[in-house]
Amino acid sequence: MSNQSAMFAQSLKINGNDIDVNRIVSLAYTEYLDLSGPTIILQVRDEQSFIVDNYGLVAGTEIEIGMGDVHGIGDALFTETFTTMLYPVKNGVITIEAFQKDCYSIKTPASRSQFFTDKSPSEIISALIPGLKIQSSVNGKGVYHLNQGKTPARLLRDMARDFAAACWICRGTVYFKLLSEIVATPAALTLGLNSKTCDVDIQRFNKINNSALFERVAYKNFSSWDTELGHQRSGVCQDKPLVVVAYPLTPVQLANQCVYIQPMLDVVVVGDTNFTPGINVGLDVIKLSHDAEIDESVPATLFIHSVTHYAQEMKYNNRMILGALNV
């Protein structure tokens, strides 16, 4: 990842102490269309072990980073706080791996049980992740139990799957949106390879081609038991192995268990802070042939499943995994 022109990290604090951003060797900030993050991998020079010894860097230390490409394409400026998980040191460089602090909190097993009866996703999210704004397009309600020892993230993932939705944290907001709504959104711009009409040139391009692995896991004949209605079935994948879900679901929710995001392309483009998960992008991929024909194996539109903002010194690029809905 290279070729760009502006520093991405604008400020850095470790345990409340200001760190000169010139100490940063590299920063990889990754946002996901699920609760896998946001995450960072931050490399900082610390030849004299000052940050570890004097500023008390340990597992659990909070790190605040101001990010933005002030001289580049994107106009987004934002600050995130992360909770340190790992911080190995090699040759005077600390490599810090951390989760965004709200994401970290919901990955901690619950010390007490919580019960949500006939509650909407927004109500459940506000109880589990207080303090963040919520954007939800789902109006349905459900019954969910957060048992002691279970993580809130696991409950939110289960709820998203029941509604065929995506739940993710991005820049101070928790989103809960139907996957069908994300797919229906018009493309914000067009990425192109060997294209003369695209908005953004693709610097690196790889097809992922692993759909068989996802199908093997997701395509099951899901069913559940309802105390009033009896045995419930999804009505889809009836030729697949039968899987009985431990809690009662409607036939629609059972069918939603087979809906998932299929990663399609791995691309690298010029860094832009406006790239975030859930954005639809158009694709214009031209083959290097005598007639310059369009590569029809690449879908015309995909959405951003994950985006890594990678900066090293004055270079800033984005690596994105683009996905499609499997149905």
Solvent accessible surface area in square Angstrom, and as a share of the most:
residue,aa,sasa,rsa
1,M,73,0.32
2,S,45,0.29
3,N,110,0.57
4,Q,48,0.21
5,S,79,0.51
6,A,3,0.02
7,M,54,0.24
8,F,0,0.00
9,A,3,0.03
10,Q,69,0.31
11,S,54,0.35
12,L,3,0.02
13,K,73,0.31
14,I,0,0.00
15,N,76,0.39
16,G,64,0.61
17,N,49,0.25
18,D,107,0.55
19,I,14,0.07
20,D,81,0.42
21,V,33,0.19
22,N,101,0.52
23,R,85,0.31
24,I,19,0.10
25,V,29,0.16
26,S,10,0.06
27,L,1,0.01
28,A,17,0.13
29,Y,0,0.00
30,T,18,0.10
31,E,0,0.00
32,Y,53,0.20
33,L,2,0.01
34,D,35,0.18
35,L,1,0.01
36,S,38,0.25
37,G,1,0.01
38,P,0,0.00
39,T,27,0.16
40,I,2,0.01
41,I,86,0.44
42,L,0,0.00
43,Q,58,0.26
44,V,0,0.00
45,R,83,0.30
46,D,5,0.03
47,E,111,0.50
48,Q,156,0.69
49,S,43,0.27
50,F,85,0.35
51,I,2,0.01
52,V,41,0.23
53,D,104,0.54
54,N,97,0.50
55,Y,53,0.20
56,G,31,0.30
57,L,1,0.00
58,V,80,0.46
59,A,66,0.51
60,G,39,0.37
61,T,7,0.04
62,E,86,0.39
63,I,0,0.00
64,E,66,0.30
65,I,0,0.00
66,G,6,0.06
67,M,2,0.01
68,G,0,0.00
69,D,7,0.04
70,V,78,0.45
71,H,155,0.69
72,G,35,0.34
73,I,112,0.57
74,G,5,0.05
75,D,122,0.63
76,A,24,0.18
77,L,118,0.59
78,F,30,0.12
79,T,82,0.48
80,E,8,0.04
81,T,28,0.16
82,F,0,0.00
83,T,10,0.06
84,T,1,0.01
85,M,82,0.37
86,L,103,0.51
87,Y,70,0.27
88,P,79,0.50
89,V,84,0.49
90,K,154,0.65
91,N,138,0.71
92,G,18,0.18
93,V,35,0.20
94,I,0,0.00
95,T,30,0.17
96,I,0,0.00
97,E,62,0.28
98,A,4,0.03
99,F,45,0.19
100,Q,6,0.03
101,K,87,0.37
102,D,23,0.12
103,C,0,0.00
104,Y,76,0.29
105,S,59,0.38
106,I,1,0.01
107,K,61,0.26
108,T,68,0.39
109,P,80,0.50
110,A,17,0.13
111,S,97,0.63
112,R,159,0.58
113,S,45,0.29
114,Q,45,0.20
115,F,128,0.54
116,F,15,0.06
117,T,84,0.49
118,D,89,0.46
119,K,79,0.33
120,S,18,0.12
121,P,0,0.00
122,S,40,0.26
123,E,81,0.36
124,I,0,0.00
125,I,0,0.00
126,S,54,0.35
127,A,48,0.37
128,L,18,0.09
129,I,3,0.01
130,P,96,0.60
131,G,84,0.81
132,L,32,0.16
133,K,143,0.61
134,I,54,0.27
135,Q,92,0.41
136,S,40,0.26
137,S,41,0.27
138,V,13,0.07
139,N,141,0.72
140,G,32,0.31
141,K,113,0.48
142,G,13,0.13
143,V,85,0.49
144,Y,17,0.06
145,H,85,0.38
146,L,3,0.01
147,N,82,0.42
148,Q,130,0.58
149,G,50,0.48
150,K,57,0.24
151,T,32,0.19
152,P,15,0.09
153,A,5,0.04
154,R,115,0.42
155,L,1,0.01
156,L,0,0.00
157,R,74,0.27
158,D,30,0.15
159,M,1,0.00
160,A,8,0.07
161,R,97,0.35
162,D,1,0.00
163,F,29,0.12
164,A,20,0.16
165,A,9,0.07
166,A,6,0.04
167,C,6,0.03
168,W,9,0.03
169,I,0,0.00
170,C,8,0.05
171,R,54,0.20
172,G,26,0.25
173,T,8,0.05
174,V,0,0.00
175,Y,42,0.16
176,F,0,0.00
177,K,54,0.23
178,L,59,0.29
179,L,8,0.04
180,S,70,0.45
181,E,68,0.31
182,I,5,0.03
183,V,65,0.37
184,A,80,0.62
185,T,65,0.38
186,P,113,0.71
187,A,47,0.36
188,A,73,0.56
189,L,43,0.21
190,T,40,0.24
191,L,0,0.00
192,G,1,0.01
193,L,42,0.21
194,N,71,0.36
195,S,16,0.10
196,K,203,0.86
197,T,117,0.68
198,C,25,0.15
199,D,99,0.51
200,V,21,0.12
201,D,87,0.45
202,I,11,0.05
203,Q,73,0.33
204,R,102,0.37
205,F,40,0.17
206,N,71,0.37
207,K,82,0.35
208,I,50,0.25
209,N,128,0.66
210,N,39,0.20
211,S,48,0.31
212,A,74,0.58
213,L,118,0.59
214,F,68,0.28
215,E,69,0.31
216,R,192,0.70
217,V,105,0.60
218,A,8,0.06
219,Y,55,0.21
220,K,50,0.21
221,N,10,0.05
222,F,15,0.06
223,S,0,0.00
224,S,0,0.00
225,W,157,0.55
226,D,34,0.17
227,T,131,0.76
228,E,157,0.70
229,L,131,0.65
230,G,15,0.14
231,H,85,0.38
232,Q,25,0.11
233,R,112,0.41
234,S,12,0.07
235,G,45,0.43
236,V,59,0.34
237,C,34,0.21
238,Q,123,0.55
239,D,127,0.66
240,K,82,0.35
241,P,88,0.55
242,L,90,0.45
243,V,52,0.30
244,V,95,0.55
245,V,24,0.14
246,A,109,0.84
247,Y,82,0.31
248,P,83,0.52
249,L,12,0.06
250,T,71,0.41
251,P,60,0.38
252,V,106,0.61
253,Q,29,0.13
254,L,0,0.00
255,A,26,0.20
256,N,23,0.12
257,Q,11,0.05
258,C,6,0.04
259,V,27,0.16
260,Y,29,0.11
261,I,25,0.13
262,Q,13,0.06
263,P,16,0.10
264,M,59,0.26
265,L,4,0.02
266,D,13,0.07
267,V,0,0.00
268,V,5,0.03
269,V,0,0.00
270,V,32,0.19
271,G,2,0.01
272,D,11,0.06
273,T,0,0.00
274,N,69,0.35
275,F,5,0.02
276,T,25,0.15
277,P,6,0.04
278,G,15,0.14
279,I,46,0.23
280,N,4,0.02
281,V,0,0.00
282,G,7,0.07
283,L,19,0.10
284,D,28,0.14
285,V,7,0.04
286,I,26,0.13
287,K,88,0.37
288,L,161,0.80
289,S,47,0.31
290,H,185,0.82
291,D,84,0.44
292,A,59,0.46
293,E,82,0.37
294,I,105,0.53
295,D,17,0.09
296,E,158,0.71
297,S,75,0.48
298,V,14,0.08
299,P,43,0.27
300,A,80,0.62
301,T,63,0.37
302,L,3,0.01
303,F,4,0.02
304,I,0,0.00
305,H,35,0.16
306,S,13,0.09
307,V,0,0.00
308,T,25,0.14
309,H,0,0.00
310,Y,54,0.21
311,A,7,0.05
312,Q,71,0.32
313,E,104,0.47
314,M,102,0.46
315,K,93,0.39
316,Y,2,0.01
317,N,2,0.01
318,N,0,0.00
319,R,97,0.35
320,M,0,0.00
321,I,38,0.19
322,L,0,0.00
323,G,0,0.00
324,A,25,0.20
325,L,34,0.17
326,N,34,0.17
327,V,122,0.70
